[in-house]
Amino acid sequence: MSPEERRQLWQQRIDAYKVSGEPNVKAWCHKNQVGLQSMYQWMKRLHSESSIDVQPATQWMELSQSSSHSGSNSSLRIHIGNVSIEIQDDFNRTLFQEVIEILQHHVK
C-alpha cells in the first residue's frame, strides 16, 4: 500500500468515526477493529496536515429579528455539534460582536 493510499484509508476511517455519532473513540475503534493508538496518531497527523491546507471560507448567514419573536424573556439558542451558544434578550451587543469577529477569523 502506498503512503497516499494509507493516508486515504485512515482519512476514511476518521470520517467514518466522525459521522458515526459515537462520542467515544475507544468504543468506535473496538467495534470496528481499528487500533486505538494508530487512530489517535492518524487523527493528529491528518489534523495537522489539514490545518496547513487552505480551507474553504466559512459561510455566514445574516439573521434578522422577527417582530413575532420580540416578546420579553426571549432567547436564541444555537447548537452546532457539541457547542451551544445562548443569547438572552438583554445581551451585551459589543461583546457578541467581538465573539462573532473572533469566530469569523478563527473557525475553519
Residue frames relative to the residue before (quaternion, step in Angstrom):
aa qw qx qy qz dx dy dz
M 1.0000 0.0000 0.0000 0.0000 0.00 0.00 0.00
S 0.4082 -0.7167 0.5095 0.2452 3.58 -0.83 0.99
P 0.6531 -0.5123 0.3694 0.4178 3.61 -1.19 0.37
E 0.6543 0.5058 -0.3200 0.4622 3.60 1.00 -0.75
E 0.6344 0.5096 -0.3310 0.4778 3.61 1.02 -0.71
R 0.6387 0.5176 -0.3219 0.4697 3.58 1.02 -0.79
R 0.6403 0.5186 -0.3208 0.4671 3.59 0.97 -0.86
Q 0.6623 0.5009 -0.3048 0.4664 3.60 0.95 -0.87
L 0.6251 0.5385 -0.3334 0.4562 3.58 1.00 -0.81
W 0.6985 0.4568 -0.2793 0.4747 3.57 0.86 -0.93
Q 0.6094 0.5286 -0.3632 0.4661 3.59 1.06 -0.62
Q 0.6310 0.5220 -0.3286 0.4705 3.60 1.03 -0.76
R 0.6482 0.5120 -0.3182 0.4652 3.59 0.97 -0.83
I 0.6643 0.4949 -0.3047 0.4700 3.57 0.91 -0.90
D 0.6406 0.5132 -0.3200 0.4732 3.59 0.97 -0.81
A 0.6419 0.5200 -0.3210 0.4632 3.59 0.99 -0.83
Y 0.6298 0.5193 -0.3316 0.4730 3.59 1.02 -0.77
K 0.6770 0.5143 -0.2998 0.4328 3.59 0.84 -0.98
V 0.7310 0.4109 -0.2504 0.4839 3.61 0.91 -0.82
S 0.5285 0.6612 -0.4039 0.3469 3.59 1.22 -0.26
G 0.3922 -0.7197 0.4837 0.3068 3.57 1.12 -0.59
E 0.4835 0.6493 -0.4384 0.3904 3.59 1.28 -0.05
P 0.3119 -0.7867 0.4994 0.1855 3.63 -0.55 1.08
N 0.7168 0.4338 -0.2303 0.4949 3.58 1.21 -0.45
V 0.3969 -0.7353 0.5010 0.2256 3.59 -0.53 1.21
K 0.6420 0.5426 -0.3291 0.4303 3.58 0.93 -0.90
A 0.6678 0.4925 -0.3043 0.4679 3.60 0.90 -0.90
W 0.6473 0.5093 -0.3277 0.4628 3.59 0.94 -0.84
C 0.6591 0.5101 -0.3130 0.4554 3.60 0.89 -0.90
H 0.6449 0.5140 -0.3229 0.4644 3.60 0.95 -0.85
K 0.6788 0.5026 -0.2873 0.4517 3.58 0.88 -0.97
N 0.7738 0.3447 -0.1664 0.5047 3.59 1.05 -0.81
Q 0.4254 -0.7426 0.4273 0.2915 3.57 1.34 0.30
V 0.4048 0.6630 -0.4978 0.3857 3.53 0.87 1.12
G 0.5007 -0.6663 0.4651 0.2983 3.59 -0.92 0.90
L 0.4771 -0.7092 0.4473 0.2632 3.56 -0.70 1.11
Q 0.6860 0.4753 -0.2972 0.4639 3.61 0.79 -0.95
S 0.6323 0.5174 -0.3321 0.4713 3.59 1.03 -0.75
M 0.6247 0.5410 -0.3329 0.4541 3.56 1.01 -0.84
Y 0.6724 0.4900 -0.2984 0.4677 3.59 0.86 -0.93
Q 0.6499 0.5194 -0.3216 0.4522 3.60 0.94 -0.86
W 0.6974 0.4621 -0.2742 0.4742 3.57 0.91 -0.92
M 0.5975 0.5422 -0.3679 0.4622 3.60 1.05 -0.63
K 0.6661 0.4940 -0.2939 0.4752 3.56 0.94 -0.91
R 0.6715 0.5094 -0.2970 0.4488 3.58 0.87 -0.95
L 0.7207 0.4391 -0.2604 0.4690 3.57 0.79 -0.98
H 0.5988 0.5441 -0.3643 0.4611 3.58 1.13 -0.57
S 0.6758 0.4805 -0.3046 0.4688 3.59 0.91 -0.88
E 0.6200 0.5259 -0.3402 0.4725 3.61 1.08 -0.64
S 0.6957 0.4802 -0.2845 0.4522 3.57 0.87 -0.91
S 0.6259 0.5260 -0.3554 0.4531 3.60 1.11 -0.52
I 0.6205 0.5156 -0.3353 0.4866 3.58 1.24 -0.36
D 0.6262 0.5468 -0.3315 0.4460 3.58 1.04 -0.79
V 0.5084 -0.6076 0.5049 0.3427 3.53 -1.22 0.51
Q 0.2271 -0.7822 0.5713 0.1010 3.55 -0.75 1.09
P 0.5370 -0.6046 0.4588 0.3684 3.59 -1.06 0.59
A 0.5922 -0.5913 0.4132 0.3590 3.55 -1.13 0.67
T 0.5101 -0.6222 0.5032 0.3154 3.53 -1.14 0.71
Q 0.3326 -0.7306 0.5600 0.2049 3.54 -0.98 0.82
W 0.1303 -0.7907 0.5964 0.0469 3.58 -0.74 1.06
M 0.2192 -0.7709 0.5892 0.1023 3.53 -1.09 0.75
E 0.3600 -0.7235 0.5460 0.2211 3.56 -0.93 0.91
L 0.1356 -0.7755 0.6136 0.0608 3.56 -0.98 0.89
S 0.1116 -0.7694 0.6222 0.0917 3.53 -1.10 0.62
Q 0.5241 -0.6472 0.4567 0.3130 3.53 -1.15 0.65
S 0.3146 -0.7321 0.5790 0.1729 3.51 -0.93 0.97
S 0.5089 -0.6637 0.4496 0.3137 3.58 -0.92 0.86
S 0.6244 0.5550 -0.3469 0.4263 3.61 1.13 -0.52
H 0.7270 0.3933 -0.2320 0.5128 3.62 1.24 -0.30
S 0.5105 0.6873 -0.4013 0.3255 3.59 1.17 0.28
G 0.3210 0.7650 -0.4966 0.2551 3.60 1.16 0.53
S 0.6504 -0.5103 0.3816 0.4135 3.54 -1.29 0.18
N 0.8203 0.2400 -0.2051 0.4769 3.55 -1.29 0.52
S 0.3987 0.7036 -0.5028 0.3050 3.58 1.07 0.57
S 0.0269 -0.7833 0.6209 0.0149 3.53 -1.19 0.52
L 0.2972 -0.7181 0.6018 0.1839 3.51 -1.33 0.35
R 0.0818 -0.7776 0.6222 0.0390 3.58 -0.90 0.95
I 0.1027 -0.7723 0.6264 0.0234 3.53 -0.94 1.01
H 0.0636 -0.7889 0.6112 0.0039 3.58 -0.78 1.07
I 0.0697 0.7581 -0.6437 0.0776 3.56 -0.80 1.08
G 0.8060 -0.0764 0.0053 0.5870 3.57 -0.35 1.23
N 0.7682 -0.3062 0.2420 0.5075 3.57 -0.75 -1.04
V 0.5619 0.5728 -0.3852 0.4559 3.57 1.28 0.38
S 0.0534 -0.7887 0.6123 0.0073 3.55 -0.99 0.91
I 0.0937 -0.7544 0.6475 0.0539 3.53 -1.12 0.76
E 0.0678 -0.7837 0.6169 0.0269 3.56 -0.86 0.96
I 0.1124 -0.7905 0.6019 0.0160 3.53 -0.82 1.08
Q 0.2698 -0.7723 0.5602 0.1304 3.54 -0.62 1.18
D 0.6894 -0.4966 0.3486 0.3958 3.55 -1.28 0.43
D 0.7666 0.3435 -0.1758 0.5132 3.61 1.01 -0.79
F 0.2228 0.8231 -0.4992 0.1538 3.61 1.10 0.66
N 0.5323 -0.6005 0.4998 0.3259 3.54 -1.34 0.42
R 0.3340 -0.7918 0.4812 0.1731 3.58 -0.25 1.28
T 0.6293 0.5320 -0.3396 0.4535 3.60 1.02 -0.71
L 0.6581 0.4953 -0.3022 0.4798 3.57 0.92 -0.91
F 0.6473 0.5201 -0.3207 0.4556 3.59 0.93 -0.86
Q 0.6418 0.5165 -0.3223 0.4662 3.60 0.96 -0.83
E 0.6422 0.5179 -0.3229 0.4638 3.60 0.99 -0.80
V 0.6399 0.5168 -0.3196 0.4703 3.59 0.98 -0.84
I 0.6535 0.5114 -0.3133 0.4618 3.60 0.91 -0.89
E 0.6539 0.5086 -0.3183 0.4609 3.60 0.92 -0.84
I 0.6340 0.5145 -0.3277 0.4753 3.60 1.00 -0.78
L 0.6662 0.4992 -0.3048 0.4626 3.59 0.90 -0.91
Q 0.6492 0.5284 -0.3240 0.4407 3.59 0.94 -0.83
H 0.7281 0.4290 -0.2450 0.4751 3.59 1.03 -0.70
H 0.8005 0.3405 -0.1550 0.4681 3.61 1.08 -0.55
V 0.6235 0.5251 -0.3605 0.4534 3.61 1.17 -0.25
K 0.2936 -0.7595 0.5591 0.1558 3.52 -0.94 0.97
